Amino acid sequence: MKLNIYQIDAFTNQLFSGNPAAVVPLENWLPDETLQNIAAENNLAETAFYIPTEAGFHIRWFTPFLEVELCGHATLASAYVIFNIQGYEGDLIKFESLSGELTVLCKDNWLTLNFPVDQYHIAVPPPALMEGLRDAAILEVYKGKTDYMVVLDTEAEVRDLDFDIIVLSTIPARGIIITAPGDEVDFVSRFFAPQSGVDEDPVTGSAHTTLIPYWAEKLEKTDLRAKQLSKRGGFLKCDLDGDRVNIGGQARLYLSGQIETD
């Protein structure tokens, strides 16, 4: 059996930047083992699979090691494939997912994800967090549904962060968000998820379900601009809308091909 596969650079308008995701459209679900094996073979942070439904599509996301409940950049990449390669008619896609209904709006060459906000609270940092960040000048620590979020004072501190990824991998969480006010944007971030097989994620849409409500309250504004300061980098247009967040980005097709399966 042959399956189409696409690799999309998400949250960027330039190739070789943003966050690469693999997208595999399906007509029906394959066994979970097969989906996981494809994701492991791709060896990207995320591989998205989706099937058509009466209401739109059902989407699932896999790292090389496990299935996750929410992924922003692979959802954006999937929407890019549906709109630009599969010729979807209309400007709004509805996805059924483990995180409920998600939508993606296509307008003026931007794809805007609509996701539920994360529920986060002030947390006592676990010892491995302090050790793994090598005594960075931490201002605040929060714990969301799946991630810790660490607030630093400046963009430079986030960019030049000294960390021990082995120690961070022992923290019982999906990952660790590091954030601070931006110099030219409202806020910046980095995201580490060694527990999920991704040492540093280039651009993490799902982390912005925590970042957007935090910075909206902190900066007293709902319309925000953000950068993720990984080596590849990415730019996001963000908006807080009640208990939902809008996360806008662009995307580029890098690769298309076929998978050979038994």
C-alpha positions, 0 to 999 in steps of 0.5 A: 500500500502506498501513502502520500506524505508531505513535509511542511515547514510550519510557522514560517514563510521561508524554507529551512526555518520554522518547525517541520512536520510530516503530514500523512492523509488517510482514508481510514485509520491504520493500526496504531502500531503502524502510525507510530512506526511511520512517525518513528521512521520520519524522526520529526518532532511530529507526524500528523495523520487525518481522515475525512469525517462528515463534519471535517476531519479527525486528526492525530499526532505522533512523536517518534515515541508516542501519541500526543493530545495536542500539536499546533505546528502539525495541525497547521501543516495539515491544514496547509496540505488540505487547503493548498494540495488537496484543494479544499473548498472553503476557508475554515477546517474543523478537526476532531481531536483528543483535545476536542474540536479545533478549527483552522481559518485560512485568510490572506496566506495565513493559517489561524489555529483556534485552540482551547486555553491551557489551565495553568497554576503557580507551581513549586519548581521540581529540583530537576528543573532548577538543576537542569536550568543551571540556576537561571534567574527564574522569576515565576514557575507555572504548571499547565496540563502537560508542561511547566512554564518558566518565566525569565526577565529578558529575551537575551536570557531565553536566547542564551539559556544554559541548560542540561537536557539530560536533567530536564528529561527527568522532569515528569511533564511533556515539556518545559516552556521558557519565556520572557518579554520580547525586544521587538515582539510581545513575548519570546519562548523556547520549548524543551520536550526530551520526555517526548523524544524532542530535545528542543522543538523549533516552534510549538503551537500547543505551548502557546495555549499557555503562553497567550493567556499568561502574557495577555494578562501580564501585558493587559492586551489580547492581540500579541506577537510572538517569536520562538527562539530556536535555531530555526525560529518562528513567528506567530500572531496570537490572540486571546478570545475568552477560553480559546486562543487564536494562533496564526502562522504561515507555512511552506511545502518542503517535500512530497512523496510516498510511503511504502507500507506492507 
